[in-house]
Amino acid sequence: MRKQESIDGAIKVKLLFFGPLAEKLNQRSIELSLLYGTTINQIIDRFELKSMISDGLVVALDGDIGVDLDTEVKDSSEIAFLPPVSGG
């Protein structure tokens, strides 16, 4: 039997937000249904995060930090948006 994602063309992912982004969106996580083949860049566009990526926001896919933003997300993926680390 084929996987469910290939039957209906939809997947479910979890987005995690940290730092100022969590405050801006007023939530720390969102479960999202997407079309099979959606890329991280498409999620970034949907949530209007391009400028934050330019300012150092880092993306992690299933714990892998700094993934290629053209990577397609899979069913049950976890995508975390991490603020730049500042030190002193």
JOZI-V308203 format. One line per field, one symbol per residue. ss: DSSP state (H for helix, E for strand, C for the rest). phi: phi as a letter, one per 30 degrees, with the letter a starting at -180 (. if undefined). burial: I if it has 16 or more other ideal C-beta (glycine too) atoms within 10 Angstrom, else O. Layout:
ss = ???
phi = ???
burial = ???
//
This chain:
ss = CCCHHHHHCEEEEEEEECHHHHHHHCCCEEEEEEECCCEHHHHHHHCCCHHHHHCCCEEEECCEECCCCCCECCCCCEEEEECCCCCC
phi = .ddedddcibbbbcccbbiedddddiacabcbcbdejdceeddeddchcedddddjdcccchicdidddddddceidcccccdddcba
burial = OOOOIOOOOOIOIOIIIOOOIOOOOOOOOOOIOIOIOIOIIIIIOOIOIOOIOOOOIIIIIOOOOOIOOOOOIOOOIOIIIIIOOOOO
//
